[in-house]
Amino acid sequence: SYGPEARGGAAKSEVIISDEDIDFPEISNPDILLAMTQLAADKYAGSIKPGGTLIIDPTFVKSVPETKAAKVISVPLTQVARDEVGRDMVANIVAVGAISVLTGLVSREAAEKAVLNRVPKGTEEMNKKALLAGFAAGEKVLAE
């Protein structure tokens, strides 16, 4: 853990995906929530829109909290990062790949371009490997 998680708080980041202008960059009731820790799942799962989707990482989320989500999807993001890349720290990039496959909201090409434009110099190959592992993890979930 790092940041607020290391100090006992829950970390939260919001991403809005839209083909239209985004007037207000804050989300109160997300369509999709990714919970990578039990604390985050417990704190934010209640905010999902009715009919939304909760995606959990079972490495750290051991019990699914009460939610209005129509779907709960378990993707072993941290385990995939460990097994495929050798680094827990890229679990978030694995998540980008998995979510792009699971939702179809972002193309693989757009996800790859976004990731490679944002990661620190010298980490591009590791992050691309994590993203590809995420695509595969998403495909595996869809096939189940």
Secondary structure, 3 states (H helix, E strand, C coil): CCHHHCCCCCCCCCCCCCCCCCCCCCCCCCCEEEECCHHHHHHHHHHCCCCCEEEECCCCCCCCCCCCCCEEEECCHHHHHHHHHCCHHHHHHHHHHHHHHHHCCCCHHHHHHHHHHHCCCCCHHHHHHHHHHHHHHHHHHHHC
